[in-house]
Amino acid sequence: MAAGTTNRSKPDVVFQIMLTIIVTMTVMNLCRARPMLENRGYKGITVLISRDVPEDQDLLNKLEKCLTDASKVLFRATRHQVYFEEFIVVLPETWTQSPSYGVINILENSPEQILISNSKNEYGDAPYVRQPEGCGKPGRYMHLTPAYITNNSVSAKWGPRGKTIVHEWGHLRWGLFDEYSTAKGIGSTYRDKQGKKQKARCTDQALFKETVVEVAPNVFVRKAYPEPGFTPVASLMYTHYIPTVVEFCDHPNSSDESLRHNTLSPNKQNQLCNLKSAWEVMSEHSDFKEMKSPLGSFGETRPIQFKYVQVQPQRKVLVLDTSGSMQTDDRLTKMNNAASNMILNLLEPGGSLGIVRFSSGASELSELRTLKTDADRKSLISKLPTVANGGTSIGAGLRLGLQVLHRGMDNPSGGTLIVISDGEENERPYAEDVMPEVLRKSVVVHTISVTEKADPRMGSISTSSGGQSFFDIGNKDSTGMIDSLATIATSGGLTHDPKVPLLLQTEAGSVSSSSPLTGEFYVDPTLGQDTIVSVSFTSPVKVNLTGPGNVRISRDTHPQLYVTDVPGILKIRLSEFVENGTWFYHVLTTRAESQVVVTVQSSTNSDGSDVIQVLSWLPEEHSLAFAPDQKLAIYAEVTRGRSSVLNSQVVAIIERPQSGPTQIELLDNGVGSDITKDDGIYSAYILAKDLSGDGRYGIKVKVEGVEGVTSVVVGGRGGSSGVLEVDTVESIEELVTEELGRFQRVTSGGVFSVSGFPPGVTSVPDLIPPSRITDLTVSNDDIGDGTAELEWTSVGGDMDRGTAAHYTFHFTRDFHLASSAGAMWSEVNQTYLRNLQPPQPAGSRERVNISLDLLDDNDTLFLCVRATDDVGNTGDFSNIVSLTSVRDPDEVTNEGDLDDVTRVEDGGSDTGFYVLVTVLPILAVLLLAVLVTCLLRAVRRRKRQSFHVEKKMETVESEESRVLYVPVSPESTEQV
């Protein structure tokens, strides 16, 4: 904003109302930021086909078929409420172009996309959803492989495609979780209210009995039959592949008996959703808050349209603020240097860029120019603005940016505007005057706010269009602007273009002849193509590099590597010289002082399938009203191709108003904001004590691999949201990893704002409790000393940070009370706990032995734990486990252990009943032994019980035999 100008008088509420209205308008010819539910149909669901998938018309035909089938399943599962109406299929630019395809020049990150990719991942061909947030929150994307869609023998492993896709849609859209055991340490069995051992399942009823059939010598097939007189209909989040299962579990007490949710089952749905059923969670979603009368015809569920669009080279326009305030603190120079770096080094070849400036009005600096050669890039850099004066009209810049973006196009839509501004609007047209046209033309707007004085509406401008908002605090040591532009330039949504370089390091500061800027960067084996060290400066600088093997590079020794033909930027090309390993840089000047920014980038030296990528994001709540118990989660996904990268060092550097930056470590340990351990998604809470006042907070994320520690997942399922195979009963599988070694990546995590921070407050009171524990388990039931072992992951004193002060254990004998709101729990006396140690730092494994003297004869207790910090803040009750003592425990019902199921000839498999084996003599001897033992122990101790808890199903699989699981209907023994 220029000096002497006045703030605009239109109230903020008008702008917010306008954005609310225009966001709901129909957006044409572009994948929407998220699917819309109009009446009963989902529209604008994006199906993105990765560039690694070969062109295949059969894939498209079968994709339409399986999505149509899924729509019918969805309609039935939601009680005739919703179905899939429209899909937008995005074809890669590598496929043959056709006039029948629409065009799209960029695909922004969307919270609900379906990705079809061949990229290697730990799930193989299994459908899965990346699900980083908690219950009721949308997943990031659903992943399907071409083989899954086109090959029936591949997809049959997970049951009918339509039902499998609806299972995954539950994860993706409504934030549901699996109702079977999904991770090591989560029990696959539990004790019901009568103390009987049951398999983890949903509903509350036993779904089927099973038998094992010898179909060939030493080859056995497990066949399942519904209980006599019972036809299972739920749940799609459990055994969706059973033919009669067509619905989700519902309320445990008030729903139809066949749908009642099993609150006792030790699964992720109960642990993360506080015992709520799938339908209860769905009912809280906006899709179902207002249930309508069911539609009656299945014929209305067929998707009415599959739109095909094809990715085109990206079209972007820089919309740059040149108002008078941009002369302050060299902001104009800093903006030009950051823009020059993006143009020169980061934008993809073949893309197009135009430049617009705005102050009181707007003017065009460059039309769209295709980036084919270095000369094209240098020509654009020469057009960057050199003068700043006047007022601020962001709307004028947006309007002219649209004209430059769409000039000469037959179909004027799509494209990206990048708005950089440091001032509040004070001249017409305002942004809200132009945003309806921006959205009508399907244009994405990214915004970079420079300093705290930037217009507070900048974030709303980007959010409403599906873009991202960023922040540069304006300090000389800030890299916010260059990080933001690099993130915008290199972000390819869910797929990475190997032509686009990755950012390895950014650093800013002041240098002089006596005070150099030094640092290091690491080039990993997946990179090395077009490796560039770029240094922007306000006064000329001297840059020296030292590489692996003590290689020394300077302008004197390697002048051919140094390029200085762009004013204010020194570029060192290492591509022909680079070696993998650690490099050091040393920057100084002969002048009094120079403000410098060092940027290091490199491209993959292969097809990009094994490149290590980092994506970072905040949830939608970017504007926070301050509260002492405030918390905001930040996420970063680290992958090699599509495979999870584990045990990296991930740090978020937060630039704060009225204070210096602070750092927060992001972890993948299953604590607090991180709901799944070892899935390659790292997270942490930004807490009230991390804040310093009202204003914007910019986030930079740095990721490093650690030699001998960091690894990549190459097999196993772990705790994923991958769908259950029909030949398994649970999804407990050890992760298979291989060492990855060192690497470096940098990205921007975006911006959030805070309002209402108490003035004059220097220390925020601690009102943050420890996180809720979600993985309490009975890990050992055979201690031999009259105790059982409980195990869980430790939480912090402040959510997922630090160390809790102590743990308290609670129990009840009435599970109805345990599962209801405001339940009354009794605290376990310390005398019943053995080996209870002081809490360890968050993310550690905790264990304690609990005395079985707490149990009476034939007694069942339900237990939970919670943590308390050093000032008395107490976390929520954990998930619930059970301890049971029974004199004659029943066998596992529902899906019994294979050793407990009689193997029969194939001809007897149609009976649908177990073949009973006479074991009464053995049972009689065992019962007598148990009675004698109990009498002897009663003399020594008043209470001593036999304790039985969950055991994993033992799988019969050896070199000579293998047992497969085949569900069958009552009428047929054919494999589903």
Disulfide bonds with the S-S distance in Angstrom:
Cys135-Cys273 2.09
Cys202-Cys249 2.29
